C-alpha cells in the first residue's frame, strides 16, 4: 500500500494529464465545457475517480458523460504513460455534485437575507410590550424584598428545624 503523499502526487499527475487531454487531444463533439475538479486515488493506486463538472444543461451533461466513457481507454493509456508506474489505475468518471450543492446553499442564503430584511422592516418603530429591562437588579431598592425578609425572620428557627 502506497503512502498518502504518493497517492496525492499520483492524483495530481492524473488531474493534470486528464485536463490536458480534454483541452487538446480529445475532439469528441459531444464533449461539453468540462472542468476536472478533483481526482481521488485509492491507497493501493489501483483505482482513480475523476470528478468533473460540465457547464450547461442536463442533456449536455449526459452527452459529456457518454463522450468520457468512450474516450476512457485513450485517457487511461495516456495517464499510464504520464505516470510511469508499473500498474495504471482504472479510471472512473464521476459528475461532481459540488456546484449543485453550492447553488442550493446560495439560494437558501439569499432567501434567508430576504426574510431577515422583512423582519427588520417589520421591527422598525416597534416597542417592547413591557419594560425595556424586565429583570430585577441588586442595586434597586424595592419594598417587596423587605416584606420577604420580615417573613423569613419570623419563621427563622422553625424553618431550620423542619429542614426546609
Order of alpha helices (4+ residues) and beta strands (2+ residues): alpha-beta-beta-alpha-alpha-beta-alpha-alpha-alpha
